[in-house]
Amino acid sequence: MFLAFGADQAEAENYPNHPVKLLTMTGPGAQIDLVARSFAEQLKNILGQPVLVTNMPGGSHGSVMASELSTSPKDGYTVGISATGAFNYSPYFIKTKYTKDDFDYLSLIALNQSGIIARPDKPWNTLKEAFAWAKKEEKGLTYMFQGSDDRDAMARIAKQEGINLSLMPSTGGPSIITAVMGGHADLGHVGAILFDYVESGKLKLLAATTPVRLNPLSDVPTLKEQGWDESVEMYVVFVTPKGLPADVRAKLADATQKIVNDEQFIDFVGKKLKMAPVDSTSEYAVRYIEESSLRNKAIIGQREQQ
C-alpha cells in the first residue's frame, strides 16, 4: 500500500510525462472546438507535452463527452472543454451516468453568444414573426438544436404560441448552419459562428438567446424582449474529473489561469470567435455551476408539481 501510494505521488510530481488528451463536445470547426484547439496549443507550451484534442459530439449539450470524462482516470491526462450545459442542465433533464459533482471546474473561458437563425429568404425577421406566420399559414416549423436547454426553451415557446415545432438534433454549429442554409431546417440555434454568416447576408438572426443582445448585431431583440421568459447561457468551461492529485490539479489550475489571461488567447476568443469575456476564476466557475444547477433543479420540481 505504501509503495503504491509512493508511486502515485511520484507520478503526480512528475506530471505530465506523456501526452494529455483534451475532450471537446463538438465536431471539428465548431466554436467550442476552435476554443479547445487554441487552449490545447497554449497548454502544450506550458506543460511541455502534446495536448491532443479529441472530438466527442453527441448527447445533450456535451453529455457524451461528459460521460467519457466522468469515468476517465483521475490523473490529469484526460481533461475537457465543454458548454456548461453538460453539467448544470443535462443531468436534470435527461438520464446521465454522471452528476455535476463528478467534476472539478477550473475556469469558465467565455460566453458563447448565441441566437436563432434562418435563411434570408424566409418571410420573417424575428422569431415572433416566424411563429405568427406559421400560425396564420397553419404550418409547422422545423428547428435544429444544439442541446437540451435550447431545445426545451424552444419547445416551451412553441407550445405557448400554439405552433407545431419539429425538433432536429445536431452535431454542433457547422451542421446547423449547413441544414438551415440548405433548407433542411427552418430555424437553428448556434453560437458565435453565426456572426460571419449573418453579416455576409447568408443567414438572418431572428433572436438573441442570451440574456442580453449580441454584440455586434445589437439591433436584434432577445427572446425575453420578444415576449418569452427564456434565455440560453452557453458558457464554455475547462473541466477535469473530480479528485485529481493536489499537485496535478494545482499545475492545471495555474496553467489555465495563464491561458485565459494571455492577450493572444483573449484576442482569439474575443475578436476572432466573437465570444464575450467572463470571470475566469475557479471560484466563480464553481459558484456558477452550483447556482445554475439549483435553478434547473427548481424547474424540474415545478414540472413534477404540475
C-alpha positions as a Markdown table, in Angstrom:
| # | Residue | x | y | z |
|---|---|---|---|---|
| 1 | Met | 0.0 | 0.0 | 0.0 |
| 2 | Phe | 2.8 | 2.4 | 0.9 |
| 3 | Leu | 4.7 | 1.6 | -2.2 |
| 4 | Ala | 1.7 | 2.1 | -4.4 |
| 5 | Phe | 1.0 | 5.5 | -2.7 |
| 6 | Gly | 4.6 | 6.5 | -3.2 |
| 7 | Ala | 4.5 | 5.6 | -6.8 |
| 8 | Asp | 1.3 | 7.6 | -7.3 |
| 9 | Gln | 2.8 | 10.6 | -5.5 |
| 10 | Ala | 5.9 | 10.4 | -7.7 |
| 11 | Glu | 3.7 | 10.2 | -10.8 |
| 12 | Ala | 1.8 | 13.3 | -9.7 |
| 13 | Glu | 5.0 | 15.2 | -9.0 |
| 14 | Asn | 6.4 | 14.3 | -12.5 |
| 15 | Tyr | 3.1 | 15.4 | -14.2 |
| 16 | Pro | 2.9 | 15.4 | -17.1 |
| 17 | Asn | 5.4 | 12.9 | -18.5 |
| 18 | His | 3.3 | 11.9 | -21.6 |
| 19 | Pro | 0.6 | 13.5 | -23.8 |
| 20 | Val | -2.6 | 14.9 | -22.4 |
| 21 | Lys | -6.0 | 14.2 | -24.0 |
| 22 | Leu | -8.4 | 17.2 | -24.2 |
| 23 | Leu | -12.0 | 16.1 | -24.9 |
| 24 | Thr | -14.4 | 18.5 | -26.5 |
| 25 | Met | -18.1 | 18.3 | -27.1 |
| 26 | Thr | -18.5 | 19.3 | -30.7 |
| 27 | Gly | -17.3 | 18.2 | -34.1 |
| 28 | Pro | -14.3 | 19.9 | -35.8 |
| 29 | Gly | -14.8 | 23.5 | -36.8 |
| 30 | Ala | -17.4 | 24.4 | -34.3 |
| 31 | Gln | -16.8 | 27.4 | -32.0 |
| 32 | Ile | -16.0 | 25.3 | -28.9 |
| 33 | Asp | -13.7 | 23.0 | -30.9 |
| 34 | Leu | -11.8 | 26.1 | -32.1 |
| 35 | Val | -11.5 | 27.3 | -28.5 |
| 36 | Ala | -10.4 | 23.8 | -27.4 |
| 37 | Arg | -7.7 | 23.7 | -30.1 |
| 38 | Ser | -6.3 | 27.2 | -29.2 |
| 39 | Phe | -6.4 | 26.3 | -25.5 |
| 40 | Ala | -4.6 | 22.9 | -26.2 |
| 41 | Glu | -1.8 | 24.7 | -28.1 |
| 42 | Gln | -1.2 | 27.1 | -25.2 |
| 43 | Leu | -1.5 | 24.2 | -22.6 |
| 44 | Lys | 1.1 | 22.2 | -24.6 |
| 45 | Asn | 3.5 | 25.1 | -24.4 |
| 46 | Ile | 3.1 | 25.4 | -20.6 |
| 47 | Leu | 3.1 | 21.7 | -19.7 |
| 48 | Gly | 5.8 | 20.7 | -22.2 |
| 49 | Gln | 3.8 | 17.8 | -23.5 |
| 50 | Pro | 1.5 | 17.3 | -26.5 |
| 51 | Val | -2.2 | 18.1 | -25.8 |
| 52 | Leu | -4.4 | 16.1 | -28.2 |
| 53 | Val | -7.9 | 17.3 | -28.9 |
| 54 | Thr | -10.5 | 14.5 | -29.2 |
| 55 | Asn | -13.9 | 15.5 | -30.6 |
| 56 | Met | -16.8 | 13.7 | -28.9 |
| 57 | Pro | -20.1 | 15.3 | -30.2 |
| 58 | Gly | -23.5 | 14.0 | -29.3 |
| 59 | Gly | -25.9 | 13.8 | -26.4 |
| 60 | Ser | -27.4 | 16.8 | -24.6 |
| 61 | His | -25.0 | 19.7 | -24.8 |
| 62 | Gly | -21.9 | 17.6 | -24.4 |
| 63 | Ser | -23.3 | 14.8 | -22.3 |
| 64 | Val | -21.5 | 12.1 | -24.4 |
| 65 | Met | -18.2 | 13.9 | -23.8 |
| 66 | Ala | -19.0 | 14.5 | -20.1 |
| 67 | Ser | -19.9 | 10.8 | -19.6 |
| 68 | Glu | -16.5 | 9.8 | -21.0 |
| 69 | Leu | -14.7 | 12.4 | -18.8 |
| 70 | Ser | -16.5 | 11.3 | -15.7 |
| 71 | Thr | -15.1 | 7.8 | -16.0 |
| 72 | Ser | -11.6 | 8.8 | -17.1 |
| 73 | Pro | -8.7 | 8.2 | -14.7 |
| 74 | Lys | -8.2 | 10.9 | -12.1 |
| 75 | Asp | -4.6 | 11.6 | -13.2 |
| 76 | Gly | -4.8 | 14.8 | -15.2 |
| 77 | Tyr | -4.2 | 13.1 | -18.5 |
| 78 | Thr | -7.8 | 13.4 | -19.7 |
| 79 | Val | -9.4 | 16.9 | -19.4 |
| 80 | Gly | -12.3 | 18.6 | -21.2 |
| 81 | Ile | -13.7 | 21.8 | -22.7 |
| 82 | Ser | -17.5 | 21.9 | -23.0 |
| 83 | Ala | -20.5 | 24.0 | -22.7 |
| 84 | Thr | -21.6 | 24.3 | -19.1 |
| 85 | Gly | -25.0 | 22.8 | -20.0 |
| 86 | Ala | -23.4 | 19.3 | -20.0 |
| 87 | Phe | -23.0 | 19.7 | -16.2 |
| 88 | Asn | -25.7 | 22.2 | -14.9 |
| 89 | Tyr | -28.5 | 21.2 | -17.3 |
| 90 | Ser | -28.3 | 17.8 | -18.8 |
| 91 | Pro | -28.2 | 15.8 | -15.5 |
| 92 | Tyr | -31.5 | 17.3 | -14.5 |
| 93 | Phe | -33.4 | 16.9 | -17.8 |
| 94 | Ile | -32.1 | 13.7 | -19.2 |
| 95 | Lys | -30.8 | 10.5 | -17.7 |
| 96 | Thr | -27.0 | 10.8 | -17.4 |
| 97 | Lys | -24.4 | 8.5 | -15.9 |
| 98 | Tyr | -22.9 | 11.4 | -14.0 |
| 99 | Thr | -23.8 | 14.4 | -11.9 |
| 100 | Lys | -22.2 | 17.8 | -11.6 |
| 101 | Asp | -20.4 | 16.6 | -8.5 |
| 102 | Asp | -18.2 | 14.2 | -10.6 |
| 103 | Phe | -16.1 | 17.1 | -11.9 |
| 104 | Asp | -13.8 | 19.9 | -10.9 |
| 105 | Tyr | -14.4 | 23.2 | -12.7 |
| 106 | Leu | -11.1 | 25.0 | -13.2 |
| 107 | Ser | -12.3 | 28.0 | -15.2 |
| 108 | Leu | -15.1 | 29.5 | -17.3 |
| 109 | Ile | -13.4 | 30.5 | -20.6 |
| 110 | Ala | -16.0 | 32.6 | -22.4 |
| 111 | Leu | -19.7 | 33.2 | -23.0 |
| 112 | Asn | -20.6 | 31.8 | -26.5 |
| 113 | Gln | -23.0 | 34.4 | -27.8 |
| 114 | Ser | -25.9 | 32.6 | -29.4 |
| 115 | Gly | -29.1 | 33.1 | -31.4 |
| 116 | Ile | -31.8 | 31.7 | -33.6 |
| 117 | Ile | -31.0 | 31.8 | -37.3 |
| 118 | Ala | -33.0 | 31.3 | -40.6 |
| 119 | Arg | -32.4 | 31.7 | -44.3 |
| 120 | Pro | -32.5 | 35.3 | -45.5 |
| 121 | Asp | -35.3 | 34.5 | -48.0 |
| 122 | Lys | -37.7 | 33.5 | -45.2 |
| 123 | Pro | -40.7 | 35.9 | -44.8 |
| 124 | Trp | -39.9 | 36.9 | -41.3 |
| 125 | Asn | -37.2 | 39.0 | -39.5 |
| 126 | Thr | -37.8 | 38.0 | -35.8 |
| 127 | Leu | -38.8 | 34.7 | -34.1 |
| 128 | Lys | -42.1 | 36.4 | -33.1 |
| 129 | Glu | -42.8 | 37.0 | -36.7 |
| 130 | Ala | -41.9 | 33.4 | -37.7 |
| 131 | Phe | -44.4 | 32.0 | -35.2 |
| 132 | Ala | -47.1 | 34.5 | -36.2 |
| 133 | Trp | -46.5 | 33.4 | -39.9 |
| 134 | Ala | -46.7 | 29.7 | -39.0 |
| 135 | Lys | -49.9 | 30.2 | -37.1 |
| 136 | Lys | -51.5 | 32.3 | -39.9 |
| 137 | Glu | -50.4 | 29.8 | -42.6 |
| 138 | Glu | -51.3 | 26.8 | -40.4 |
| 139 | Lys | -47.8 | 25.4 | -41.0 |
| 140 | Gly | -45.3 | 23.7 | -38.7 |
| 141 | Leu | -41.6 | 24.7 | -38.4 |
| 142 | Thr | -38.5 | 22.6 | -38.1 |
| 143 | Tyr | -35.9 | 23.5 | -35.6 |
| 144 | Met | -32.3 | 22.2 | -35.2 |
| 145 | Phe | -31.0 | 22.4 | -31.7 |
| 146 | Gln | -27.6 | 22.4 | -30.1 |
| 147 | Gly | -28.5 | 20.8 | -26.7 |
| 148 | Ser | -31.4 | 20.0 | -24.4 |
| 149 | Asp | -31.5 | 23.6 | -22.9 |
| 150 | Asp | -32.2 | 25.4 | -26.2 |
| 151 | Arg | -34.3 | 22.5 | -27.4 |
| 152 | Asp | -36.5 | 22.7 | -24.3 |
| 153 | Ala | -36.7 | 26.5 | -24.4 |
| 154 | Met | -37.9 | 26.5 | -28.0 |
| 155 | Ala | -40.4 | 23.7 | -27.3 |
| 156 | Arg | -41.9 | 25.7 | -24.4 |
| 157 | Ile | -42.1 | 28.8 | -26.6 |
| 158 | Ala | -43.7 | 26.8 | -29.5 |
| 159 | Lys | -46.3 | 25.3 | -27.1 |
| 160 | Gln | -47.1 | 28.8 | -25.7 |
| 161 | Glu | -47.6 | 30.1 | -29.3 |
| 162 | Gly | -49.6 | 27.0 | -30.4 |
| 163 | Ile | -47.1 | 26.1 | -33.1 |
| 164 | Asn | -46.1 | 22.6 | -34.2 |
| 165 | Leu | -42.3 | 22.6 | -33.9 |
| 166 | Ser | -40.3 | 19.6 | -35.3 |
| 167 | Leu | -37.1 | 19.2 | -33.3 |
| 168 | Met | -33.9 | 18.0 | -35.1 |
| 169 | Pro | -30.6 | 17.1 | -33.2 |
| 170 | Ser | -27.3 | 18.3 | -34.4 |
| 171 | Thr | -23.5 | 17.7 | -34.0 |
| 172 | Gly | -22.7 | 21.3 | -33.5 |
| 173 | Gly | -22.8 | 24.7 | -35.1 |
| 174 | Pro | -21.5 | 23.8 | -38.6 |
| 175 | Ser | -24.1 | 21.1 | -39.0 |
| 176 | Ile | -26.9 | 23.5 | -38.1 |
| 177 | Ile | -25.5 | 26.2 | -40.5 |
| 178 | Thr | -25.5 | 23.6 | -43.3 |
| 179 | Ala | -29.0 | 22.4 | -42.5 |
| 180 | Val | -30.5 | 25.9 | -42.3 |
| 181 | Met | -28.8 | 27.2 | -45.4 |
| 182 | Gly | -29.7 | 24.1 | -47.3 |
| 183 | Gly | -33.4 | 24.4 | -46.4 |
| 184 | His | -33.5 | 21.2 | -44.3 |
| 185 | Ala | -34.4 | 23.2 | -41.2 |
| 186 | Asp | -36.4 | 26.4 | -40.9 |
| 187 | Leu | -34.7 | 27.5 | -37.7 |
| 188 | Gly | -31.5 | 26.7 | -35.9 |
| 189 | His | -29.7 | 27.6 | -32.7 |
| 190 | Val | -26.0 | 28.4 | -33.0 |
| 191 | Gly | -23.2 | 30.2 | -31.1 |
| 192 | Ala | -20.9 | 32.9 | -32.3 |
| 193 | Ile | -20.3 | 31.1 | -35.5 |
| 194 | Leu | -23.5 | 32.9 | -36.7 |
| 195 | Phe | -21.8 | 36.3 | -37.0 |
| 196 | Asp | -19.9 | 35.8 | -40.2 |
| 197 | Tyr | -22.9 | 34.3 | -41.9 |
| 198 | Val | -25.4 | 36.9 | -40.8 |
| 199 | Glu | -23.1 | 39.8 | -41.5 |
| 200 | Ser | -22.4 | 38.5 | -45.0 |
| 201 | Gly | -26.2 | 38.1 | -45.7 |
| 202 | Lys | -26.1 | 34.3 | -46.0 |
| 203 | Leu | -28.4 | 33.9 | -42.9 |
| 204 | Lys | -30.6 | 36.2 | -40.8 |
| 205 | Leu | -30.7 | 36.4 | -37.0 |
| 206 | Leu | -34.2 | 36.2 | -35.6 |
| 207 | Ala | -33.5 | 36.4 | -31.8 |
| 208 | Ala | -30.6 | 36.6 | -29.4 |
| 209 | Thr | -30.9 | 33.7 | -27.0 |
| 210 | Thr | -28.5 | 35.1 | -24.4 |
| 211 | Pro | -29.9 | 37.3 | -21.5 |
| 212 | Val | -28.7 | 40.5 | -23.4 |
| 213 | Arg | -28.5 | 41.4 | -27.0 |
| 214 | Leu | -25.5 | 40.2 | -29.0 |
| 215 | Asn | -22.5 | 42.4 | -29.7 |
| 216 | Pro | -22.4 | 43.0 | -32.6 |
| 217 | Leu | -25.9 | 42.6 | -34.1 |
| 218 | Ser | -27.4 | 44.5 | -31.2 |
| 219 | Asp | -30.4 | 45.6 | -33.3 |
| 220 | Val | -32.0 | 42.1 | -32.9 |
| 221 | Pro | -34.1 | 41.6 | -29.8 |
| 222 | Thr | -33.6 | 38.8 | -27.2 |
| 223 | Leu | -36.2 | 36.1 | -26.5 |
| 224 | Lys | -37.2 | 37.9 | -23.4 |
| 225 | Glu | -37.7 | 41.1 | -25.4 |
| 226 | Gln | -39.9 | 39.2 | -27.9 |
| 227 | Gly | -42.2 | 38.2 | -25.1 |
| 228 | Trp | -40.9 | 34.9 | -23.6 |
| 229 | Asp | -39.2 | 34.4 | -20.2 |
| 230 | Glu | -36.5 | 32.3 | -21.7 |
| 231 | Ser | -32.7 | 32.5 | -22.3 |
| 232 | Val | -29.8 | 30.1 | -23.1 |
| 233 | Glu | -26.5 | 30.6 | -21.4 |
| 234 | Met | -23.7 | 29.0 | -23.4 |
| 235 | Tyr | -20.7 | 29.3 | -21.2 |
| 236 | Val | -17.6 | 27.4 | -22.1 |
| 237 | Val | -15.8 | 25.7 | -19.2 |
| 238 | Phe | -12.5 | 23.9 | -18.7 |
| 239 | Val | -13.2 | 20.8 | -16.5 |
| 240 | Thr | -11.5 | 17.7 | -15.1 |
| 241 | Pro | -12.6 | 14.5 | -13.4 |
| 242 | Lys | -13.2 | 15.1 | -9.7 |
| 243 | Gly | -10.4 | 14.1 | -7.3 |
| 244 | Leu | -7.1 | 14.8 | -9.2 |
| 245 | Pro | -3.9 | 14.6 | -7.1 |
| 246 | Ala | -3.4 | 18.0 | -5.5 |
| 247 | Asp | -0.1 | 18.7 | -7.3 |
| 248 | Val | -1.7 | 17.8 | -10.7 |
| 249 | Arg | -4.7 | 20.0 | -10.1 |
| 250 | Ala | -2.5 | 22.9 | -9.0 |
| 251 | Lys | -0.4 | 22.6 | -12.2 |
| 252 | Leu | -3.5 | 22.5 | -14.4 |
| 253 | Ala | -5.2 | 25.4 | -12.5 |
| 254 | Asp | -2.0 | 27.5 | -12.8 |
| 255 | Ala | -1.7 | 26.8 | -16.5 |
| 256 | Thr | -5.4 | 27.6 | -17.0 |
| 257 | Gln | -5.1 | 31.0 | -15.4 |
| 258 | Lys | -2.1 | 31.8 | -17.6 |
| 259 | Ile | -4.0 | 30.8 | -20.7 |
| 260 | Val | -7.2 | 32.7 | -20.0 |
| 261 | Asn | -5.3 | 35.8 | -19.1 |
| 262 | Asp | -3.0 | 35.6 | -22.2 |
| 263 | Glu | -3.5 | 38.5 | -24.6 |
| 264 | Gln | -3.2 | 36.3 | -27.7 |
| 265 | Phe | -5.8 | 33.9 | -26.4 |
| 266 | Ile | -8.1 | 36.7 | -25.3 |
| 267 | Asp | -7.9 | 38.3 | -28.8 |
| 268 | Phe | -8.6 | 34.9 | -30.5 |
| 269 | Val | -11.6 | 34.1 | -28.3 |
| 270 | Gly | -13.0 | 37.7 | -28.2 |
| 271 | Lys | -12.1 | 39.1 | -31.6 |
| 272 | Lys | -11.8 | 36.1 | -33.9 |
| 273 | Leu | -14.6 | 34.0 | -32.3 |
| 274 | Lys | -16.6 | 36.9 | -31.0 |
| 275 | Met | -17.3 | 35.3 | -27.6 |
| 276 | Ala | -17.9 | 37.5 | -24.6 |
| 277 | Pro | -15.5 | 37.7 | -21.6 |
| 278 | Val | -16.4 | 36.2 | -18.2 |
| 279 | Asp | -15.0 | 35.9 | -14.7 |
| 280 | Ser | -12.4 | 33.2 | -15.2 |
| 281 | Thr | -11.6 | 32.2 | -11.6 |
| 282 | Ser | -12.2 | 28.7 | -10.4 |
| 283 | Glu | -14.3 | 30.1 | -7.6 |
| 284 | Tyr | -16.7 | 31.8 | -9.9 |
| 285 | Ala | -16.9 | 28.7 | -12.2 |
| 286 | Val | -17.9 | 26.5 | -9.2 |
| 287 | Arg | -20.4 | 29.1 | -7.9 |
| 288 | Tyr | -22.0 | 29.5 | -11.4 |
| 289 | Ile | -22.4 | 25.7 | -11.8 |
| 290 | Glu | -23.9 | 25.4 | -8.3 |
| 291 | Glu | -26.3 | 28.3 | -8.7 |
| 292 | Ser | -27.4 | 27.5 | -12.2 |
| 293 | Ser | -27.9 | 23.8 | -11.2 |
| 294 | Leu | -30.2 | 24.9 | -8.4 |
| 295 | Arg | -32.3 | 26.9 | -10.9 |
| 296 | Asn | -32.6 | 23.9 | -13.3 |
| 297 | Lys | -33.4 | 21.6 | -10.4 |
| 298 | Ala | -36.2 | 24.0 | -9.4 |
| 299 | Ile | -37.6 | 23.9 | -12.9 |
| 300 | Ile | -37.9 | 20.1 | -12.7 |
| 301 | Gly | -39.6 | 20.4 | -9.3 |
| 302 | Gln | -42.1 | 22.8 | -10.7 |
| 303 | Arg | -42.9 | 20.4 | -13.6 |
| 304 | Glu | -43.4 | 17.5 | -11.2 |
| 305 | Gln | -46.0 | 19.5 | -9.3 |
| 306 | Gln | -48.0 | 20.4 | -12.4 |
